[in-house]
Every structure is written in structure tokens, then in C-alpha cells.
Amino acid sequence: MRFVWQFLAVVAITALGGGAIAAVKGNDWLSLVLGLAAAALAVLVYAWVVRRTEHRPALDVAREGAVAKTGWGVVIGTGMFAAVIVNLFTSGHYDVDGLGSVTGALGLVGFMAGAAATEEVLYRGVLFRIIEERTGTYIALTLTGLVFGLSHLLNEDATLWGGIAIAIEAGFMLAAAYAATRSLWFVIGVHFGWNFAAAGIFSTQVSGNGTNEGLLDSSMSGPELLTGGAFGPEGSVYSVGFGALLTLVFLWLAHRRGTIVPFGSRRAAGVDTAVKLPR
């Protein structure tokens, strides 16, 4: 029953936060405020429902080290997407035409923070964590990664390849990041850094959800295999490659730290001990 209560609680907050942000779309300042509020509420509700249903504190959202872990995640997520853009720019498929909108970028801070927090507490905090206890890390990573990717097929300009790409570069990678760190703060940071870099800095499409007006006035052209087409750079082979590489790195770290849950162990990883990020 704990899975049901946790799932319902997080889905309710996701729907509430998503509806509120959608209602103020076009108002950058309200998007900033409501998005940050939705992110904070998602984490608080997750911590509350875990405590109520599992009779323990939710250590993956513990206050200690939260800022540092989130910050590291943002740096890695932003750097990963910047690497994709560098490859597109040097191959002549991404151009900067000037400066975009500062207020537009601020609105996207809130929008992407809300999306990152609600999706991570749902997919990694609830789905991956509880499925992992039953099936082990690798099966849980595969199942939740695929569900995460396929859920993006509901987006406006979604493609089957885009959904598969999201599963590999984000679904698998973020689950591996959680397995390595046992920190939702960290994976929220990675998710936010990636999404905000895509929309708020480089002004590209995010997961087939249309264009964004961020800090740079930019344009893309070229083969869909490299640019991702209407789905955005997340459908690029560059994104898939970098995401797959990071997945392997995080799984390697998880092995070194002993946080991989073997199949059939029926135990939870990271409940009694907190994993620290390397300095």
C-alpha cells in the first residue's frame, strides 16, 4: 500500500503544480514564482508521504547538503547539454543570432524547476526506488527509464525516436545517477540543469514542446539525426551518446560505492547511509 499512497500523493502534486503553471503560461514572473513553489511542494509532499508510509525520514531529500548536491547536479546537467550544443555549433547546425529574453529565461527557471522536481520525485523517488527493492537496480533502471521515455510521446511534436532517445539519455541516466548518489536533490539538479540549458539559455525545443525564448536568440538547421528536428536536441544522437556515457559513469560509481541492489535481494539501498558526492 505504501507504493499506492506515495504514487497518488506525488501524482496529485504533479497535476496541481502542472495545472497552476499552465494557467499562467505567458506570464514570466508568475511562472517563476509558481514553478519554484511547485518544486518545493513536490519535495515536501514526498518527504511527508515517505515518513507516513515507511515510518522513517526520506534521506534522499534530507536538508543536509541539499544545496551542494543540487548545485553539482545543475552543473553536470548544464554541462551535458552545453556539450551537445557545442557539437551542433561546430558542425554548423546551431546559430546564435543575438540576445533573447532575460525575463523569458526567468520564467523558464520556474517552469523547469517545477517540472524537474515533480518528475524526479515521481519517477526516481517513488517508481525507481520501490521497484528497485523488488527487482534490483538494473531491471528497475530499464523499466522506469522506458516508462519515462514513452511518457514523452504525449508531447506536441513527439516522435517514437524522441521517446526512445529520452529513455536512454535521461530515463536511464537519471536512474543511474540516483543509484550512485541516493539523492533526489542531485538528480533534480541534473534534470533542471539539462532542461534549463536547453530552453532558458540556448532557446531550443525541449522534448517536442515547442520553441522557447531564453537568453539567446538562436536557430537550428540540418539533419534530424543531429538536430532532433521538431523534437529538439534531445532527439540528437549527440544527446543520446552523452547520456549513455554518463549512465555508464554513474553505474560505475554505484558499483564502487556499493549502492547497486542485486536482483532478488529485496532490500532498499541508501536507507541507512547517505552517499556523499566527491569533492
C-alpha positions in Angstrom: 0.0 0.0 0.0 2.9 2.4 0.6 3.6 2.4 -3.2 -0.1 3.4 -3.9 -0.1 6.2 -1.3 3.2 7.6 -2.4 2.3 7.4 -6.1 -1.1 9.0 -5.6 0.3 11.8 -3.4 3.1 12.7 -5.9 0.7 12.4 -8.9 -1.7 14.8 -7.2 1.0 17.4 -6.6 2.3 16.9 -10.1 -1.2 17.6 -11.5 -1.8 20.5 -9.2 1.6 22.1 -10.0 1.4 21.5 -13.7 -2.1 22.9 -13.9 -1.1 26.1 -12.0 2.0 26.7 -14.2 0.0 26.0 -17.4 -2.6 28.6 -16.2 0.0 31.4 -16.1 1.8 30.5 -19.2 3.0 33.6 -20.9 3.5 35.5 -17.6 7.2 35.0 -16.9 7.1 36.3 -13.3 4.2 34.2 -12.2 5.8 31.2 -14.0 8.9 31.8 -11.9 7.1 32.0 -8.6 4.6 29.2 -9.2 7.2 26.9 -10.7 9.5 27.3 -7.7 6.6 26.8 -5.3 5.5 23.6 -7.2 9.1 22.3 -6.9 9.3 22.9 -3.2 5.8 21.5 -2.6 6.6 18.3 -4.5 9.7 17.7 -2.3 7.8 18.4 0.9 4.9 16.1 0.0 7.3 13.4 -1.0 9.2 13.7 2.3 5.9 13.7 4.2 4.4 10.7 2.5 7.6 8.6 2.8 7.7 9.4 6.6 4.0 8.5 7.0 4.1 5.2 4.9 7.6 3.9 5.7 8.0 5.3 9.3 11.4 6.8 8.5 12.8 10.1 7.3 13.3 10.4 3.5 17.1 10.6 3.5 17.2 11.2 -0.3 15.7 14.7 0.3 17.5 15.4 3.6 18.3 19.0 4.3 21.9 18.4 5.0 24.0 19.0 1.8 20.9 19.7 -0.2 22.3 22.9 -1.8 25.6 21.4 -2.7 24.1 18.3 -4.2 21.6 20.3 -6.2 24.3 22.6 -7.4 26.5 19.7 -8.5 23.6 18.3 -10.4 22.9 21.6 -12.1 26.5 21.9 -13.2 26.5 18.4 -14.7 23.1 18.7 -16.4 24.0 22.1 -17.9 27.4 20.9 -19.0 26.0 17.9 -20.6 23.6 19.9 -22.7 26.3 22.6 -23.5 28.4 19.7 -24.9 25.5 18.8 -27.3 25.2 22.5 -28.4 29.0 22.8 -28.9 28.9 19.8 -31.3 25.9 21.3 -33.1 27.5 24.7 -33.3 30.9 23.4 -34.6 29.1 21.3 -37.3 27.2 24.4 -38.5 23.7 23.2 -37.3 23.2 25.8 -34.4 23.5 29.5 -34.9 23.2 32.4 -32.5 21.5 35.5 -34.0 21.8 37.7 -30.9 20.4 38.1 -27.4 17.0 36.7 -26.5 14.9 37.5 -23.4 16.1 37.7 -19.8 12.5 37.7 -18.4 11.7 34.7 -20.6 14.7 32.9 -19.1 13.5 33.7 -15.6 10.1 32.3 -16.4 11.7 29.1 -17.6 13.7 28.8 -14.3 10.4 28.3 -12.6 8.8 26.2 -15.2 11.8 23.8 -15.5 12.3 23.7 -11.7 8.7 22.6 -11.2 9.0 20.0 -14.0 12.3 18.6 -12.8 11.2 18.3 -9.1 7.8 16.7 -9.8 9.1 14.3 -12.4 12.1 13.2 -10.2 10.1 12.6 -7.1 7.7 10.5 -9.2 10.0 8.6 -11.4 13.1 8.2 -9.3 11.8 8.8 -5.7 8.7 6.6 -6.0 8.8 4.3 -9.1 12.5 3.5 -9.4 13.2 3.3 -5.7 10.4 0.9 -4.8 10.7 -1.2 -8.0 14.4 -1.5 -7.3 13.7 -3.0 -3.9 11.9 -5.9 -5.6 13.8 -6.3 -8.9 17.2 -4.9 -8.3 18.9 -1.8 -9.8 19.3 -2.9 -13.4 15.7 -4.1 -14.0 14.3 -1.0 -12.2 16.5 1.3 -14.3 15.4 -0.3 -17.5 11.7 -0.4 -16.7 11.4 3.2 -15.3 13.7 4.6 -18.0 11.4 3.2 -20.7 8.3 4.5 -19.0 9.9 7.9 -18.6 10.8 8.0 -22.3 7.5 6.7 -23.5 5.6 9.3 -21.4 7.1 12.0 -23.6 5.2 10.6 -26.6 2.3 12.6 -25.3 4.1 15.9 -26.1 3.0 18.1 -29.1 5.9 17.3 -31.5 6.8 13.9 -30.1 8.3 11.1 -32.2 8.9 7.5 -31.4 12.7 8.1 -31.8 12.4 11.1 -29.5 10.8 8.9 -26.8 13.5 6.3 -27.2 16.2 8.9 -27.0 14.7 10.4 -23.8 14.6 6.9 -22.3 18.3 6.4 -23.0 19.8 9.8 -22.3 17.5 10.8 -19.4 15.5 7.9 -18.1 18.4 5.5 -17.8 21.0 8.2 -16.9 18.9 9.8 -14.1 18.1 6.4 -12.6 21.8 5.6 -12.6 22.6 9.0 -11.0 20.1 8.2 -8.3 21.6 4.8 -7.8 25.1 6.3 -7.4 24.2 9.2 -5.1 20.9 8.1 -3.4 20.0 11.8 -3.6 16.9 13.3 -5.2 18.5 16.7 -4.8 21.3 15.7 -7.1 19.0 14.2 -9.8 16.6 17.2 -9.6 19.7 19.4 -10.2 20.8 17.3 -13.2 17.3 17.3 -14.7 16.8 21.1 -14.1 20.3 21.9 -15.5 19.7 20.0 -18.7 16.2 21.4 -19.3 17.0 25.0 -18.4 20.2 25.0 -20.5 18.1 23.7 -23.4 15.2 26.2 -23.0 16.4 29.1 -20.9 20.0 29.5 -22.2 20.1 28.1 -25.7 16.4 28.6 -26.6 15.8 25.2 -28.2 12.8 22.9 -28.1 12.5 20.6 -25.1 11.0 17.2 -25.7 8.8 18.3 -28.5 7.1 21.0 -26.5 7.6 23.9 -29.0 10.1 26.7 -29.1 11.4 28.7 -26.1 12.6 32.2 -25.7 15.7 32.1 -23.5 18.8 34.1 -23.2 20.0 33.5 -26.7 18.1 34.2 -30.0 19.1 31.0 -31.9 18.2 28.8 -34.8 18.9 25.2 -35.8 19.1 23.5 -39.2 20.3 20.3 -40.6 19.5 16.6 -40.5 17.1 15.4 -37.8 19.6 12.7 -36.7 21.9 15.5 -35.5 19.4 18.3 -34.5 16.5 16.3 -33.4 14.1 18.2 -35.7 10.9 19.5 -34.1 11.5 17.3 -31.0 14.6 19.4 -30.2 18.2 18.4 -29.5 17.1 15.7 -27.1 16.4 13.7 -30.2 20.0 14.2 -31.4 22.5 11.4 -31.5 24.8 13.7 -29.6 22.4 13.8 -26.6 21.9 10.0 -26.7 25.7 9.5 -26.8 26.4 11.8 -23.9 23.5 10.4 -21.9 24.6 6.8 -22.4 28.2 7.8 -21.4 27.0 9.4 -18.2 24.8 6.4 -17.4 27.9 4.2 -17.5 29.8 6.6 -15.3 27.1 6.7 -12.7 26.7 2.9 -12.7 30.5 2.6 -12.3 30.2 5.0 -9.3 27.3 3.0 -7.9 29.4 -0.2 -8.1 32.3 1.4 -6.3 30.1 2.8 -3.6 28.2 -0.5 -3.1 24.8 1.0 -3.8 23.7 -1.4 -6.6 20.8 -3.5 -5.4 21.2 -7.1 -6.8 18.2 -8.9 -8.3 16.3 -10.9 -5.6 17.9 -9.1 -2.6 14.6 -7.4 -1.7 16.4 -4.7 0.2 16.5 -1.0 -0.1 19.7 0.8 -0.9 20.6 4.1 0.7 18.1 3.9 3.6 20.5 3.7 6.4 23.5 5.5 4.9 23.9 8.7 3.0 26.2 8.8 0.0 28.4 11.9 -0.3 29.4 13.3 -3.7 33.1 13.5 -4.4 34.7 16.9 -3.8 
